[in-house]
Amino acid sequence: MADLTDRITRAGRRRAEAATHKQPTMISKDSIEQTYAFFHQKWRVYMYSDSLVQRDDIEYAIAMYVQDMSAELYAELARGRAEYLLSHREFADDMAEAVDRLERML
């Protein structure tokens, strides 16, 4: 699991770095809505879960989602933080912030 987490974290760093070097583009409302719906649902389960396995599964699902989501939207949410939503230690704080910011973008 540690190797997979390391690969996900490295990929997230590359994605954040690449996104910060692109020209500004418009983030579609559909992209925001889709990401909000997924993050909100996962966050609600994560917040009330007592199962460490379930929480790890949610962290993994979010990390996989981040790999395929709009690079512009990820850059907007991450604000230059390379491990945003990918760090186990910061995950809960990052998710709470992401859901809040996405809700305000709707």
C-alpha positions, 0 to 999 in steps of 0.5 A, a space after each residue: 500500500 505504501 508503494 501505491 501511496 507514494 506513486 499517487 503522491 508523486 503523480 499528484 505533485 506532477 499534476 499540481 506543478 503542470 497545472 500551475 504552469 498552464 494559461 488560465 482557462 475556464 473551469 466548467 460548471 459541470 466539472 465543479 458540480 461533478 467534483 462537488 457531488 463526489 467529494 461531498 458524498 465521500 466526505 459525509 461518509 468519512 466524517 462519520 465513519 469509525 472504520 479505519 479501512 473505510 476511511 483509507 478506502 475513501 482516501 484512495 478513491 479521492 486520490 484516484 479521482 484527483 488523477 482524472 479530474 480537471 487540472 484547472 479545478 485541482 490547481 484552483 483548489 490546491 492553491 499550489 499545495 503539491 500533496 493536496 488531498 493526497 496526504 494522509 495526515 492532511 486529508 481531513 482538513 483538505 477535504 473539508 476545505 475542498 467541499 466548502 470551496 466547491 460549494 461556494 463555486 456552485 
